[in-house]
Amino acid sequence: MRIDILTLFPKMLEGFINESIIKRAREKGLVEINLINIRDFTLLKNGQVDDTPYGGGSGMVLMCEPVVRAIESVKTPESKVYLMSPQGKVLTDSLAESLYQSTKHLIFVCGHYEGFDERIRNFVDGEISIGDYVLTGGEIPAMAITDCITRFIPGVIEEESFQNESFKNNLLDYPVYTKPREFRGLKVPEVLLNGDHKKIEEYRKQEQLRITKEKRPDLLK
């Protein structure tokens, strides 16, 4: 899997790709993540990538040319290109999986300032949002989506952990505990200590249902 992230601020993403599970996945060759600076593709000598909007209004708008040239620098016939946008499809576990299954090369375009020149939308395959709120740029959504997709790649995380996560079978994850057995009067459920794996499995399924009913009953509809 290859992911190219087009951004005006690549340093915002450097820590993300060089830490923890994402770093290990890159080192194992399971995923390739490249940070592409949109400023490198402007034709203006001062490095300008934005300008005032036609018709007036506040803020600055990202220009077509540097963004489209940045896309075209990495795009292949197999690539899928997505804008990070509050107008896009909201990220879910199933959407992340479908993105992973759809291609081996994803390109994410991070906006900034007031927004994109509308014509840029003619050069992408879709738009993705991480929720009904507005951020200062697309870098945080790009990190969230990249992290979510990377976890679907075989070998990135343990298969057992992957299968028992929240949103599998429309259920939230069951509660987990570790040492000590008791902390300030709060005890680990006895069923987890007796070694009866059948009862442990039954308990965990019951807890998944209980927690989902309490916190996300919409998932059970």
PyMOL CGO cylinders between C-alpha atoms (Angstrom):
from pymol import cmd
from pymol.cgo import CYLINDER

trace = [
    CYLINDER, 0.00, 0.00, 0.00, 1.27, 3.45, -0.94, 0.3, 1, 1, 1, 1, 1, 1,
    CYLINDER, 1.27, 3.45, -0.94, -0.17, 6.68, 0.43, 0.3, 1, 1, 1, 1, 1, 1,
    CYLINDER, -0.17, 6.68, 0.43, 0.90, 10.12, -0.79, 0.3, 1, 1, 1, 1, 1, 1,
    CYLINDER, 0.90, 10.12, -0.79, -0.19, 13.07, 1.35, 0.3, 1, 1, 1, 1, 1, 1,
    CYLINDER, -0.19, 13.07, 1.35, -0.15, 16.45, -0.40, 0.3, 1, 1, 1, 1, 1, 1,
    CYLINDER, -0.15, 16.45, -0.40, 0.18, 19.30, 2.07, 0.3, 1, 1, 1, 1, 1, 1,
    CYLINDER, 0.18, 19.30, 2.07, 1.51, 22.81, 2.62, 0.3, 1, 1, 1, 1, 1, 1,
    CYLINDER, 1.51, 22.81, 2.62, 2.88, 21.77, 6.00, 0.3, 1, 1, 1, 1, 1, 1,
    CYLINDER, 2.88, 21.77, 6.00, 4.70, 18.41, 5.77, 0.3, 1, 1, 1, 1, 1, 1,
    CYLINDER, 4.70, 18.41, 5.77, 6.37, 18.92, 9.15, 0.3, 1, 1, 1, 1, 1, 1,
    CYLINDER, 6.37, 18.92, 9.15, 2.95, 18.53, 10.77, 0.3, 1, 1, 1, 1, 1, 1,
    CYLINDER, 2.95, 18.53, 10.77, 2.92, 14.91, 9.58, 0.3, 1, 1, 1, 1, 1, 1,
    CYLINDER, 2.92, 14.91, 9.58, 6.54, 13.92, 10.12, 0.3, 1, 1, 1, 1, 1, 1,
    CYLINDER, 6.54, 13.92, 10.12, 6.03, 12.87, 13.73, 0.3, 1, 1, 1, 1, 1, 1,
    CYLINDER, 6.03, 12.87, 13.73, 2.97, 10.85, 12.78, 0.3, 1, 1, 1, 1, 1, 1,
    CYLINDER, 2.97, 10.85, 12.78, 4.76, 8.72, 10.19, 0.3, 1, 1, 1, 1, 1, 1,
    CYLINDER, 4.76, 8.72, 10.19, 7.90, 8.30, 12.31, 0.3, 1, 1, 1, 1, 1, 1,
    CYLINDER, 7.90, 8.30, 12.31, 6.39, 6.98, 15.54, 0.3, 1, 1, 1, 1, 1, 1,
    CYLINDER, 6.39, 6.98, 15.54, 4.73, 3.86, 16.90, 0.3, 1, 1, 1, 1, 1, 1,
    CYLINDER, 4.73, 3.86, 16.90, 2.82, 1.39, 14.73, 0.3, 1, 1, 1, 1, 1, 1,
    CYLINDER, 2.82, 1.39, 14.73, 2.94, 3.52, 11.58, 0.3, 1, 1, 1, 1, 1, 1,
    CYLINDER, 2.94, 3.52, 11.58, 6.73, 3.74, 11.82, 0.3, 1, 1, 1, 1, 1, 1,
    CYLINDER, 6.73, 3.74, 11.82, 7.05, -0.03, 12.28, 0.3, 1, 1, 1, 1, 1, 1,
    CYLINDER, 7.05, -0.03, 12.28, 4.73, -0.69, 9.33, 0.3, 1, 1, 1, 1, 1, 1,
    CYLINDER, 4.73, -0.69, 9.33, 6.88, 1.55, 7.14, 0.3, 1, 1, 1, 1, 1, 1,
    CYLINDER, 6.88, 1.55, 7.14, 10.09, -0.09, 8.32, 0.3, 1, 1, 1, 1, 1, 1,
    CYLINDER, 10.09, -0.09, 8.32, 8.66, -3.54, 7.51, 0.3, 1, 1, 1, 1, 1, 1,
    CYLINDER, 8.66, -3.54, 7.51, 7.75, -2.35, 4.02, 0.3, 1, 1, 1, 1, 1, 1,
    CYLINDER, 7.75, -2.35, 4.02, 4.04, -2.91, 4.63, 0.3, 1, 1, 1, 1, 1, 1,
    CYLINDER, 4.04, -2.91, 4.63, 3.12, 0.67, 3.74, 0.3, 1, 1, 1, 1, 1, 1,
    CYLINDER, 3.12, 0.67, 3.74, 4.87, 3.51, 1.95, 0.3, 1, 1, 1, 1, 1, 1,
    CYLINDER, 4.87, 3.51, 1.95, 3.84, 7.00, 3.05, 0.3, 1, 1, 1, 1, 1, 1,
    CYLINDER, 3.84, 7.00, 3.05, 5.18, 10.04, 1.20, 0.3, 1, 1, 1, 1, 1, 1,
    CYLINDER, 5.18, 10.04, 1.20, 4.74, 13.69, 2.15, 0.3, 1, 1, 1, 1, 1, 1,
    CYLINDER, 4.74, 13.69, 2.15, 4.46, 15.96, -0.88, 0.3, 1, 1, 1, 1, 1, 1,
    CYLINDER, 4.46, 15.96, -0.88, 4.85, 19.73, -0.41, 0.3, 1, 1, 1, 1, 1, 1,
    CYLINDER, 4.85, 19.73, -0.41, 2.33, 21.55, -2.61, 0.3, 1, 1, 1, 1, 1, 1,
    CYLINDER, 2.33, 21.55, -2.61, 4.52, 24.65, -2.56, 0.3, 1, 1, 1, 1, 1, 1,
    CYLINDER, 4.52, 24.65, -2.56, 7.09, 22.80, -4.65, 0.3, 1, 1, 1, 1, 1, 1,
    CYLINDER, 7.09, 22.80, -4.65, 4.67, 22.91, -7.58, 0.3, 1, 1, 1, 1, 1, 1,
    CYLINDER, 4.67, 22.91, -7.58, 3.83, 26.61, -7.80, 0.3, 1, 1, 1, 1, 1, 1,
    CYLINDER, 3.83, 26.61, -7.80, 5.07, 28.50, -10.85, 0.3, 1, 1, 1, 1, 1, 1,
    CYLINDER, 5.07, 28.50, -10.85, 5.27, 31.77, -8.95, 0.3, 1, 1, 1, 1, 1, 1,
    CYLINDER, 5.27, 31.77, -8.95, 8.73, 32.82, -7.81, 0.3, 1, 1, 1, 1, 1, 1,
    CYLINDER, 8.73, 32.82, -7.81, 7.57, 33.90, -4.37, 0.3, 1, 1, 1, 1, 1, 1,
    CYLINDER, 7.57, 33.90, -4.37, 6.22, 30.41, -3.64, 0.3, 1, 1, 1, 1, 1, 1,
    CYLINDER, 6.22, 30.41, -3.64, 2.63, 31.62, -3.55, 0.3, 1, 1, 1, 1, 1, 1,
    CYLINDER, 2.63, 31.62, -3.55, -0.05, 28.91, -3.63, 0.3, 1, 1, 1, 1, 1, 1,
    CYLINDER, -0.05, 28.91, -3.63, -3.16, 30.90, -2.68, 0.3, 1, 1, 1, 1, 1, 1,
    CYLINDER, -3.16, 30.90, -2.68, -4.94, 34.10, -3.62, 0.3, 1, 1, 1, 1, 1, 1,
    CYLINDER, -4.94, 34.10, -3.62, -8.02, 36.17, -2.79, 0.3, 1, 1, 1, 1, 1, 1,
    CYLINDER, -8.02, 36.17, -2.79, -11.39, 34.79, -3.94, 0.3, 1, 1, 1, 1, 1, 1,
    CYLINDER, -11.39, 34.79, -3.94, -13.14, 36.16, -7.01, 0.3, 1, 1, 1, 1, 1, 1,
    CYLINDER, -13.14, 36.16, -7.01, -16.31, 37.98, -6.02, 0.3, 1, 1, 1, 1, 1, 1,
    CYLINDER, -16.31, 37.98, -6.02, -14.85, 39.04, -2.69, 0.3, 1, 1, 1, 1, 1, 1,
    CYLINDER, -14.85, 39.04, -2.69, -14.97, 37.42, 0.71, 0.3, 1, 1, 1, 1, 1, 1,
    CYLINDER, -14.97, 37.42, 0.71, -12.67, 36.65, 3.59, 0.3, 1, 1, 1, 1, 1, 1,
    CYLINDER, -12.67, 36.65, 3.59, -9.62, 34.44, 3.61, 0.3, 1, 1, 1, 1, 1, 1,
    CYLINDER, -9.62, 34.44, 3.61, -7.38, 33.03, 0.91, 0.3, 1, 1, 1, 1, 1, 1,
    CYLINDER, -7.38, 33.03, 0.91, -8.14, 30.24, -1.56, 0.3, 1, 1, 1, 1, 1, 1,
    CYLINDER, -8.14, 30.24, -1.56, -5.73, 27.52, -2.73, 0.3, 1, 1, 1, 1, 1, 1,
    CYLINDER, -5.73, 27.52, -2.73, -5.04, 27.95, -6.43, 0.3, 1, 1, 1, 1, 1, 1,
    CYLINDER, -5.04, 27.95, -6.43, -5.65, 25.23, -9.01, 0.3, 1, 1, 1, 1, 1, 1,
    CYLINDER, -5.65, 25.23, -9.01, -2.26, 25.00, -10.64, 0.3, 1, 1, 1, 1, 1, 1,
    CYLINDER, -2.26, 25.00, -10.64, 0.05, 24.01, -7.76, 0.3, 1, 1, 1, 1, 1, 1,
    CYLINDER, 0.05, 24.01, -7.76, -2.47, 21.53, -6.34, 0.3, 1, 1, 1, 1, 1, 1,
    CYLINDER, -2.47, 21.53, -6.34, -3.21, 19.87, -9.68, 0.3, 1, 1, 1, 1, 1, 1,
    CYLINDER, -3.21, 19.87, -9.68, 0.46, 19.75, -10.62, 0.3, 1, 1, 1, 1, 1, 1,
    CYLINDER, 0.46, 19.75, -10.62, 1.23, 18.13, -7.24, 0.3, 1, 1, 1, 1, 1, 1,
    CYLINDER, 1.23, 18.13, -7.24, -1.48, 15.52, -7.84, 0.3, 1, 1, 1, 1, 1, 1,
    CYLINDER, -1.48, 15.52, -7.84, -0.22, 14.79, -11.34, 0.3, 1, 1, 1, 1, 1, 1,
    CYLINDER, -0.22, 14.79, -11.34, 3.35, 14.38, -10.09, 0.3, 1, 1, 1, 1, 1, 1,
    CYLINDER, 3.35, 14.38, -10.09, 2.42, 11.20, -8.22, 0.3, 1, 1, 1, 1, 1, 1,
    CYLINDER, 2.42, 11.20, -8.22, -0.79, 9.99, -9.86, 0.3, 1, 1, 1, 1, 1, 1,
    CYLINDER, -0.79, 9.99, -9.86, -0.87, 6.79, -11.88, 0.3, 1, 1, 1, 1, 1, 1,
    CYLINDER, -0.87, 6.79, -11.88, -3.79, 5.08, -13.69, 0.3, 1, 1, 1, 1, 1, 1,
    CYLINDER, -3.79, 5.08, -13.69, -4.35, 2.98, -10.55, 0.3, 1, 1, 1, 1, 1, 1,
    CYLINDER, -4.35, 2.98, -10.55, -4.38, 5.90, -8.08, 0.3, 1, 1, 1, 1, 1, 1,
    CYLINDER, -4.38, 5.90, -8.08, -7.39, 7.21, -6.19, 0.3, 1, 1, 1, 1, 1, 1,
    CYLINDER, -7.39, 7.21, -6.19, -7.32, 10.88, -5.16, 0.3, 1, 1, 1, 1, 1, 1,
    CYLINDER, -7.32, 10.88, -5.16, -9.31, 12.32, -2.26, 0.3, 1, 1, 1, 1, 1, 1,
    CYLINDER, -9.31, 12.32, -2.26, -9.70, 15.81, -0.85, 0.3, 1, 1, 1, 1, 1, 1,
    CYLINDER, -9.70, 15.81, -0.85, -9.79, 16.25, 2.90, 0.3, 1, 1, 1, 1, 1, 1,
    CYLINDER, -9.79, 16.25, 2.90, -12.99, 18.25, 3.14, 0.3, 1, 1, 1, 1, 1, 1,
    CYLINDER, -12.99, 18.25, 3.14, -15.87, 18.84, 5.61, 0.3, 1, 1, 1, 1, 1, 1,
    CYLINDER, -15.87, 18.84, 5.61, -18.17, 18.33, 2.60, 0.3, 1, 1, 1, 1, 1, 1,
    CYLINDER, -18.17, 18.33, 2.60, -16.99, 14.76, 2.05, 0.3, 1, 1, 1, 1, 1, 1,
    CYLINDER, -16.99, 14.76, 2.05, -18.19, 11.34, 3.16, 0.3, 1, 1, 1, 1, 1, 1,
    CYLINDER, -18.19, 11.34, 3.16, -17.71, 10.91, 6.89, 0.3, 1, 1, 1, 1, 1, 1,
    CYLINDER, -17.71, 10.91, 6.89, -14.97, 8.44, 7.77, 0.3, 1, 1, 1, 1, 1, 1,
    CYLINDER, -14.97, 8.44, 7.77, -16.18, 5.12, 9.17, 0.3, 1, 1, 1, 1, 1, 1,
    CYLINDER, -16.18, 5.12, 9.17, -14.49, 1.78, 9.67, 0.3, 1, 1, 1, 1, 1, 1,
    CYLINDER, -14.49, 1.78, 9.67, -16.27, 0.39, 6.62, 0.3, 1, 1, 1, 1, 1, 1,
    CYLINDER, -16.27, 0.39, 6.62, -15.28, 3.37, 4.46, 0.3, 1, 1, 1, 1, 1, 1,
    CYLINDER, -15.28, 3.37, 4.46, -11.65, 2.98, 5.50, 0.3, 1, 1, 1, 1, 1, 1,
    CYLINDER, -11.65, 2.98, 5.50, -11.77, -0.69, 4.57, 0.3, 1, 1, 1, 1, 1, 1,
    CYLINDER, -11.77, -0.69, 4.57, -13.31, 0.06, 1.19, 0.3, 1, 1, 1, 1, 1, 1,
    CYLINDER, -13.31, 0.06, 1.19, -10.57, 2.62, 0.49, 0.3, 1, 1, 1, 1, 1, 1,
    CYLINDER, -10.57, 2.62, 0.49, -7.96, 0.00, 1.34, 0.3, 1, 1, 1, 1, 1, 1,
    CYLINDER, -7.96, 0.00, 1.34, -9.62, -2.55, -0.93, 0.3, 1, 1, 1, 1, 1, 1,
    CYLINDER, -9.62, -2.55, -0.93, -10.16, -0.14, -3.84, 0.3, 1, 1, 1, 1, 1, 1,
    CYLINDER, -10.16, -0.14, -3.84, -6.52, 0.50, -4.76, 0.3, 1, 1, 1, 1, 1, 1,
    CYLINDER, -6.52, 0.50, -4.76, -2.92, 0.08, -3.70, 0.3, 1, 1, 1, 1, 1, 1,
    CYLINDER, -2.92, 0.08, -3.70, -2.21, 3.81, -4.15, 0.3, 1, 1, 1, 1, 1, 1,
    CYLINDER, -2.21, 3.81, -4.15, -4.13, 6.55, -2.36, 0.3, 1, 1, 1, 1, 1, 1,
    CYLINDER, -4.13, 6.55, -2.36, -3.48, 10.28, -2.68, 0.3, 1, 1, 1, 1, 1, 1,
    CYLINDER, -3.48, 10.28, -2.68, -4.82, 12.60, 0.01, 0.3, 1, 1, 1, 1, 1, 1,
    CYLINDER, -4.82, 12.60, 0.01, -4.93, 16.35, -0.62, 0.3, 1, 1, 1, 1, 1, 1,
    CYLINDER, -4.93, 16.35, -0.62, -4.87, 18.59, 2.45, 0.3, 1, 1, 1, 1, 1, 1,
    CYLINDER, -4.87, 18.59, 2.45, -6.48, 22.00, 2.14, 0.3, 1, 1, 1, 1, 1, 1,
    CYLINDER, -6.48, 22.00, 2.14, -5.75, 25.07, 4.21, 0.3, 1, 1, 1, 1, 1, 1,
    CYLINDER, -5.75, 25.07, 4.21, -6.90, 28.67, 4.55, 0.3, 1, 1, 1, 1, 1, 1,
    CYLINDER, -6.90, 28.67, 4.55, -10.42, 29.40, 3.23, 0.3, 1, 1, 1, 1, 1, 1,
    CYLINDER, -10.42, 29.40, 3.23, -10.61, 26.38, 0.93, 0.3, 1, 1, 1, 1, 1, 1,
    CYLINDER, -10.61, 26.38, 0.93, -9.86, 25.01, -2.54, 0.3, 1, 1, 1, 1, 1, 1,
    CYLINDER, -9.86, 25.01, -2.54, -10.50, 26.59, -5.90, 0.3, 1, 1, 1, 1, 1, 1,
    CYLINDER, -10.50, 26.59, -5.90, -13.67, 24.71, -6.88, 0.3, 1, 1, 1, 1, 1, 1,
    CYLINDER, -13.67, 24.71, -6.88, -12.09, 23.50, -10.14, 0.3, 1, 1, 1, 1, 1, 1,
    CYLINDER, -12.09, 23.50, -10.14, -9.68, 21.26, -8.21, 0.3, 1, 1, 1, 1, 1, 1,
    CYLINDER, -9.68, 21.26, -8.21, -12.63, 18.93, -7.58, 0.3, 1, 1, 1, 1, 1, 1,
    CYLINDER, -12.63, 18.93, -7.58, -12.48, 17.97, -11.26, 0.3, 1, 1, 1, 1, 1, 1,
    CYLINDER, -12.48, 17.97, -11.26, -9.14, 16.25, -10.62, 0.3, 1, 1, 1, 1, 1, 1,
    CYLINDER, -9.14, 16.25, -10.62, -10.08, 14.05, -7.65, 0.3, 1, 1, 1, 1, 1, 1,
    CYLINDER, -10.08, 14.05, -7.65, -12.13, 10.91, -7.11, 0.3, 1, 1, 1, 1, 1, 1,
    CYLINDER, -12.13, 10.91, -7.11, -13.91, 12.02, -3.97, 0.3, 1, 1, 1, 1, 1, 1,
    CYLINDER, -13.91, 12.02, -3.97, -13.88, 13.88, -0.67, 0.3, 1, 1, 1, 1, 1, 1,
    CYLINDER, -13.88, 13.88, -0.67, -13.55, 12.60, 2.89, 0.3, 1, 1, 1, 1, 1, 1,
    CYLINDER, -13.55, 12.60, 2.89, -14.48, 14.22, 6.20, 0.3, 1, 1, 1, 1, 1, 1,
    CYLINDER, -14.48, 14.22, 6.20, -13.76, 13.06, 9.74, 0.3, 1, 1, 1, 1, 1, 1,
    CYLINDER, -13.76, 13.06, 9.74, -16.79, 14.75, 11.25, 0.3, 1, 1, 1, 1, 1, 1,
    CYLINDER, -16.79, 14.75, 11.25, -19.22, 17.64, 11.14, 0.3, 1, 1, 1, 1, 1, 1,
    CYLINDER, -19.22, 17.64, 11.14, -16.79, 20.33, 12.23, 0.3, 1, 1, 1, 1, 1, 1,
    CYLINDER, -16.79, 20.33, 12.23, -14.19, 22.52, 10.57, 0.3, 1, 1, 1, 1, 1, 1,
    CYLINDER, -14.19, 22.52, 10.57, -10.43, 22.36, 11.18, 0.3, 1, 1, 1, 1, 1, 1,
    CYLINDER, -10.43, 22.36, 11.18, -7.69, 24.77, 10.14, 0.3, 1, 1, 1, 1, 1, 1,
    CYLINDER, -7.69, 24.77, 10.14, -6.43, 22.31, 7.54, 0.3, 1, 1, 1, 1, 1, 1,
    CYLINDER, -6.43, 22.31, 7.54, -6.60, 18.81, 6.16, 0.3, 1, 1, 1, 1, 1, 1,
    CYLINDER, -6.60, 18.81, 6.16, -3.50, 17.44, 7.86, 0.3, 1, 1, 1, 1, 1, 1,
    CYLINDER, -3.50, 17.44, 7.86, -5.27, 16.04, 10.94, 0.3, 1, 1, 1, 1, 1, 1,
    CYLINDER, -5.27, 16.04, 10.94, -7.94, 14.29, 8.81, 0.3, 1, 1, 1, 1, 1, 1,
    CYLINDER, -7.94, 14.29, 8.81, -5.22, 12.89, 6.54, 0.3, 1, 1, 1, 1, 1, 1,
    CYLINDER, -5.22, 12.89, 6.54, -3.42, 11.44, 9.56, 0.3, 1, 1, 1, 1, 1, 1,
    CYLINDER, -3.42, 11.44, 9.56, -6.63, 9.93, 10.95, 0.3, 1, 1, 1, 1, 1, 1,
    CYLINDER, -6.63, 9.93, 10.95, -7.58, 8.32, 7.64, 0.3, 1, 1, 1, 1, 1, 1,
    CYLINDER, -7.58, 8.32, 7.64, -4.06, 7.05, 6.97, 0.3, 1, 1, 1, 1, 1, 1,
    CYLINDER, -4.06, 7.05, 6.97, -3.88, 5.51, 10.44, 0.3, 1, 1, 1, 1, 1, 1,
    CYLINDER, -3.88, 5.51, 10.44, -7.27, 3.85, 10.04, 0.3, 1, 1, 1, 1, 1, 1,
    CYLINDER, -7.27, 3.85, 10.04, -6.48, 2.41, 6.61, 0.3, 1, 1, 1, 1, 1, 1,
    CYLINDER, -6.48, 2.41, 6.61, -3.00, 1.21, 7.59, 0.3, 1, 1, 1, 1, 1, 1,
    CYLINDER, -3.00, 1.21, 7.59, -4.47, -1.01, 10.29, 0.3, 1, 1, 1, 1, 1, 1,
    CYLINDER, -4.47, -1.01, 10.29, -6.21, -3.10, 7.59, 0.3, 1, 1, 1, 1, 1, 1,
    CYLINDER, -6.21, -3.10, 7.59, -2.87, -4.09, 6.05, 0.3, 1, 1, 1, 1, 1, 1,
    CYLINDER, -2.87, -4.09, 6.05, -1.97, -7.67, 7.04, 0.3, 1, 1, 1, 1, 1, 1,
    CYLINDER, -1.97, -7.67, 7.04, 0.93, -7.73, 9.47, 0.3, 1, 1, 1, 1, 1, 1,
    CYLINDER, 0.93, -7.73, 9.47, 0.48, -4.19, 10.80, 0.3, 1, 1, 1, 1, 1, 1,
    CYLINDER, 0.48, -4.19, 10.80, -1.39, -5.37, 13.90, 0.3, 1, 1, 1, 1, 1, 1,
    CYLINDER, -1.39, -5.37, 13.90, -2.17, -8.82, 15.28, 0.3, 1, 1, 1, 1, 1, 1,
    CYLINDER, -2.17, -8.82, 15.28, -5.06, -10.58, 13.57, 0.3, 1, 1, 1, 1, 1, 1,
    CYLINDER, -5.06, -10.58, 13.57, -6.79, -11.39, 16.88, 0.3, 1, 1, 1, 1, 1, 1,
    CYLINDER, -6.79, -11.39, 16.88, -6.68, -7.76, 17.99, 0.3, 1, 1, 1, 1, 1, 1,
    CYLINDER, -6.68, -7.76, 17.99, -8.02, -6.63, 14.64, 0.3, 1, 1, 1, 1, 1, 1,
    CYLINDER, -8.02, -6.63, 14.64, -11.00, -8.98, 14.69, 0.3, 1, 1, 1, 1, 1, 1,
    CYLINDER, -11.00, -8.98, 14.69, -12.11, -7.92, 18.18, 0.3, 1, 1, 1, 1, 1, 1,
    CYLINDER, -12.11, -7.92, 18.18, -12.03, -4.17, 17.69, 0.3, 1, 1, 1, 1, 1, 1,
    CYLINDER, -12.03, -4.17, 17.69, -14.93, -1.76, 17.99, 0.3, 1, 1, 1, 1, 1, 1,
    CYLINDER, -14.93, -1.76, 17.99, -17.31, -1.63, 15.00, 0.3, 1, 1, 1, 1, 1, 1,
    CYLINDER, -17.31, -1.63, 15.00, -16.66, -5.21, 13.94, 0.3, 1, 1, 1, 1, 1, 1,
    CYLINDER, -16.66, -5.21, 13.94, -20.14, -6.76, 13.56, 0.3, 1, 1, 1, 1, 1, 1,
    CYLINDER, -20.14, -6.76, 13.56, -21.58, -3.35, 14.53, 0.3, 1, 1, 1, 1, 1, 1,
    CYLINDER, -21.58, -3.35, 14.53, -20.48, -3.79, 18.15, 0.3, 1, 1, 1, 1, 1, 1,
    CYLINDER, -20.48, -3.79, 18.15, -18.15, -1.80, 20.35, 0.3, 1, 1, 1, 1, 1, 1,
    CYLINDER, -18.15, -1.80, 20.35, -15.16, -3.51, 21.93, 0.3, 1, 1, 1, 1, 1, 1,
    CYLINDER, -15.16, -3.51, 21.93, -15.38, -5.35, 25.24, 0.3, 1, 1, 1, 1, 1, 1,
    CYLINDER, -15.38, -5.35, 25.24, -13.60, -3.96, 28.36, 0.3, 1, 1, 1, 1, 1, 1,
    CYLINDER, -13.60, -3.96, 28.36, -10.06, -5.13, 29.11, 0.3, 1, 1, 1, 1, 1, 1,
    CYLINDER, -10.06, -5.13, 29.11, -8.06, -5.19, 32.35, 0.3, 1, 1, 1, 1, 1, 1,
    CYLINDER, -8.06, -5.19, 32.35, -4.50, -5.77, 33.49, 0.3, 1, 1, 1, 1, 1, 1,
    CYLINDER, -4.50, -5.77, 33.49, -2.58, -5.89, 36.80, 0.3, 1, 1, 1, 1, 1, 1,
    CYLINDER, -2.58, -5.89, 36.80, -3.21, -5.25, 39.63, 0.3, 1, 1, 1, 1, 1, 1,
    CYLINDER, -3.21, -5.25, 39.63, -6.30, -7.36, 40.28, 0.3, 1, 1, 1, 1, 1, 1,
    CYLINDER, -6.30, -7.36, 40.28, -7.67, -4.66, 42.55, 0.3, 1, 1, 1, 1, 1, 1,
    CYLINDER, -7.67, -4.66, 42.55, -7.11, -0.92, 42.44, 0.3, 1, 1, 1, 1, 1, 1,
    CYLINDER, -7.11, -0.92, 42.44, -8.70, 1.35, 45.05, 0.3, 1, 1, 1, 1, 1, 1,
    CYLINDER, -8.70, 1.35, 45.05, -11.55, -1.09, 45.56, 0.3, 1, 1, 1, 1, 1, 1,
    CYLINDER, -11.55, -1.09, 45.56, -12.11, -1.64, 41.84, 0.3, 1, 1, 1, 1, 1, 1,
    CYLINDER, -12.11, -1.64, 41.84, -11.71, -5.34, 41.02, 0.3, 1, 1, 1, 1, 1, 1,
    CYLINDER, -11.71, -5.34, 41.02, -11.10, -7.22, 37.81, 0.3, 1, 1, 1, 1, 1, 1,
    CYLINDER, -11.10, -7.22, 37.81, -14.22, -9.34, 36.98, 0.3, 1, 1, 1, 1, 1, 1,
    CYLINDER, -14.22, -9.34, 36.98, -13.77, -12.81, 38.42, 0.3, 1, 1, 1, 1, 1, 1,
    CYLINDER, -13.77, -12.81, 38.42, -14.69, -14.51, 35.15, 0.3, 1, 1, 1, 1, 1, 1,
    CYLINDER, -14.69, -14.51, 35.15, -11.45, -13.24, 33.59, 0.3, 1, 1, 1, 1, 1, 1,
    CYLINDER, -11.45, -13.24, 33.59, -9.35, -14.87, 36.29, 0.3, 1, 1, 1, 1, 1, 1,
    CYLINDER, -9.35, -14.87, 36.29, -10.66, -18.44, 36.27, 0.3, 1, 1, 1, 1, 1, 1,
    CYLINDER, -10.66, -18.44, 36.27, -9.08, -19.64, 33.00, 0.3, 1, 1, 1, 1, 1, 1,
    CYLINDER, -9.08, -19.64, 33.00, -12.38, -20.88, 31.53, 0.3, 1, 1, 1, 1, 1, 1,
    CYLINDER, -12.38, -20.88, 31.53, -12.04, -19.59, 27.97, 0.3, 1, 1, 1, 1, 1, 1,
    CYLINDER, -12.04, -19.59, 27.97, -15.60, -20.47, 26.99, 0.3, 1, 1, 1, 1, 1, 1,
    CYLINDER, -15.60, -20.47, 26.99, -17.02, -18.41, 29.85, 0.3, 1, 1, 1, 1, 1, 1,
    CYLINDER, -17.02, -18.41, 29.85, -14.58, -15.59, 29.08, 0.3, 1, 1, 1, 1, 1, 1,
    CYLINDER, -14.58, -15.59, 29.08, -15.76, -15.52, 25.46, 0.3, 1, 1, 1, 1, 1, 1,
    CYLINDER, -15.76, -15.52, 25.46, -19.42, -15.49, 26.54, 0.3, 1, 1, 1, 1, 1, 1,
    CYLINDER, -19.42, -15.49, 26.54, -18.72, -12.68, 29.03, 0.3, 1, 1, 1, 1, 1, 1,
    CYLINDER, -18.72, -12.68, 29.03, -16.98, -10.58, 26.40, 0.3, 1, 1, 1, 1, 1, 1,
    CYLINDER, -16.98, -10.58, 26.40, -19.83, -10.99, 23.90, 0.3, 1, 1, 1, 1, 1, 1,
    CYLINDER, -19.83, -10.99, 23.90, -22.34, -9.98, 26.57, 0.3, 1, 1, 1, 1, 1, 1,
    CYLINDER, -22.34, -9.98, 26.57, -20.23, -6.96, 27.46, 0.3, 1, 1, 1, 1, 1, 1,
    CYLINDER, -20.23, -6.96, 27.46, -19.99, -5.92, 23.81, 0.3, 1, 1, 1, 1, 1, 1,
    CYLINDER, -19.99, -5.92, 23.81, -23.78, -5.95, 23.56, 0.3, 1, 1, 1, 1, 1, 1,
    CYLINDER, -23.78, -5.95, 23.56, -24.21, -4.10, 26.86, 0.3, 1, 1, 1, 1, 1, 1,
    CYLINDER, -24.21, -4.10, 26.86, -21.71, -1.38, 26.03, 0.3, 1, 1, 1, 1, 1, 1,
    CYLINDER, -21.71, -1.38, 26.03, -23.06, -0.91, 22.51, 0.3, 1, 1, 1, 1, 1, 1,
    CYLINDER, -23.06, -0.91, 22.51, -26.64, -0.58, 23.83, 0.3, 1, 1, 1, 1, 1, 1,
    CYLINDER, -26.64, -0.58, 23.83, -25.49, 1.99, 26.39, 0.3, 1, 1, 1, 1, 1, 1,
    CYLINDER, -25.49, 1.99, 26.39, -23.12, 4.07, 24.26, 0.3, 1, 1, 1, 1, 1, 1,
    CYLINDER, -23.12, 4.07, 24.26, -24.07, 3.54, 20.60, 0.3, 1, 1, 1, 1, 1, 1,
    CYLINDER, -24.07, 3.54, 20.60, -27.53, 2.00, 20.30, 0.3, 1, 1, 1, 1, 1, 1,
    CYLINDER, -27.53, 2.00, 20.30, -27.70, 3.32, 16.73, 0.3, 1, 1, 1, 1, 1, 1,
    CYLINDER, -27.70, 3.32, 16.73, -25.22, 0.60, 15.71, 0.3, 1, 1, 1, 1, 1, 1,
    CYLINDER, -25.22, 0.60, 15.71, -27.72, -2.11, 16.62, 0.3, 1, 1, 1, 1, 1, 1,
    CYLINDER, -27.72, -2.11, 16.62, -30.54, -0.80, 14.41, 0.3, 1, 1, 1, 1, 1, 1,
]
cmd.load_cgo(trace, "trace")
